Amino acid sequence: MNASSTDRIEKQVLVRASHENVWHTLTDSEVFGNWFGAKLDGEFGTGARVRGPLNIEGVEHLTLDITIEKMEPKHLFSWRWHPGAMDPDFNYSTKPSPLVVFELEDAVDGTMLTVVETGFDKKPFERRMEVFDRNTNGWEAQITRISEYVCPTL
């Protein structure tokens, strides 16, 4: 079954670095926070919930709150979150949460990094497109940020 056009965001970038370097940049919570734009408390591990304030201009009032789903060393890293969780007094934990999956593959000049986010069709209809559009733009920026973080001279 194919996901609808509003349920899946997929972005890909060639990172001119080793699998080990890219994996570390994705899965060390402090390093992840440095390029993603958050100050996270806690370490990544399967089942871990890690939170921290965003430090991206315009969204500093928001908290990144992710729960790690899976870590397959040097290949796959996935987590769930509630993108667009704007109201600090609302309990989002009872709501469906999109899944973000990072996959790493060998490439001739480095590591091919693919990020896929799914689950938007479970969002309330009135918010779905807003969150989908914001995250589409957000992932475009984030794949550039990780690539530049790992390879700052390129």
C-alpha positions in Angstrom: 0.0 0.0 0.0 1.4 3.4 -1.0 1.4 6.3 1.4 -0.6 9.3 0.2 1.2 12.4 -1.0 0.5 14.1 2.3 1.7 11.2 4.5 5.3 10.9 3.5 8.3 13.2 3.3 11.5 11.8 1.9 14.8 13.7 1.5 18.2 12.5 0.5 21.7 13.9 0.6 25.2 12.5 -0.2 27.4 13.2 2.8 31.0 13.2 1.9 32.0 11.3 5.0 32.3 7.7 6.3 29.4 5.7 7.7 31.0 6.0 11.1 31.1 9.8 11.0 27.5 10.1 9.8 26.3 7.5 12.3 28.0 9.4 15.2 26.5 12.7 14.0 23.0 11.2 14.0 23.1 9.1 17.1 25.2 11.0 19.7 22.5 13.2 21.3 24.8 16.1 22.0 26.2 16.1 18.5 22.7 15.6 17.1 21.5 18.7 19.0 24.4 20.7 17.7 23.4 20.3 14.0 19.7 19.9 14.5 19.3 22.9 16.7 18.4 21.7 20.1 19.9 21.3 23.6 18.9 17.8 24.5 18.9 16.1 27.9 19.7 12.4 27.8 21.3 9.9 25.5 19.9 8.1 22.5 19.1 4.4 22.9 16.2 2.2 21.8 13.1 3.2 23.8 14.7 6.4 25.3 12.8 9.6 25.5 15.0 12.6 25.0 13.9 16.2 25.3 15.3 19.7 25.1 14.6 23.3 23.9 15.0 24.2 20.3 17.5 26.9 19.5 16.4 27.5 15.9 15.4 31.1 15.2 11.7 31.6 15.3 10.9 28.4 17.3 13.0 28.9 20.4 9.8 28.6 22.5 9.4 24.9 21.4 10.7 21.7 22.9 12.0 18.8 20.8 10.6 15.7 22.4 11.5 12.4 20.7 11.3 8.7 21.6 13.8 6.5 19.9 12.2 3.6 18.1 15.2 1.7 16.6 18.9 1.9 16.3 20.6 -0.5 13.8 24.3 0.5 14.0 25.6 2.4 11.0 22.4 1.7 9.1 19.1 2.9 10.6 18.1 5.3 13.3 14.4 6.1 13.9 12.3 8.1 16.3 8.8 9.4 17.0 7.8 12.9 17.8 5.0 15.4 17.7 6.0 18.0 15.1 4.1 21.2 15.5 3.4 20.6 19.2 2.9 24.4 19.8 0.8 24.4 23.0 3.0 23.6 26.1 -0.1 22.9 28.2 -1.6 20.3 25.8 -0.8 16.6 26.4 0.3 15.3 22.9 1.3 11.9 24.2 -2.2 10.5 23.5 -2.0 11.6 19.9 -0.5 9.7 16.9 3.1 10.6 16.4 4.9 10.6 13.0 7.9 8.3 12.5 11.3 9.7 11.4 13.7 7.2 9.8 17.3 7.9 8.9 18.9 5.3 6.7 22.6 5.2 5.7 24.0 3.5 2.6 27.5 3.3 1.1 28.0 5.6 -1.8 31.0 6.2 -4.1 32.0 9.5 -2.5 30.7 9.0 1.1 27.4 8.0 2.7 24.0 8.4 1.2 21.7 9.6 3.9 17.9 9.3 3.5 15.4 10.7 5.9 11.8 9.7 5.7 9.0 11.0 7.9 5.5 9.3 7.8 2.3 9.5 9.7 0.9 12.9 8.8 -2.4 11.4 7.6 -3.1 10.5 11.3 -2.9 14.2 12.2 -6.2 16.1 12.6 -7.3 17.2 9.1 -7.3 20.9 10.1 -3.6 20.8 11.0 -2.3 18.1 8.6 -1.2 20.3 5.7 0.4 23.0 7.9 2.5 20.4 9.7 3.3 18.5 6.5 4.4 21.7 4.7 6.5 22.9 7.6 8.2 19.6 8.0 8.9 19.3 4.2 10.7 22.6 4.4 12.3 21.7 7.7 13.8 18.4 6.5 15.2 20.2 3.4 17.0 22.6 5.8 18.1 19.8 8.2 19.7 17.6 5.5 21.7 20.6 4.5 22.7 21.3 8.1 23.9 17.7 8.8 25.9 17.6 5.6 27.5 20.9 6.4 28.1 19.9 10.0 29.9 16.7 9.0 31.8 18.3 6.1 32.1 22.0 6.9 34.6 22.7 4.1 32.4 21.5 1.3 
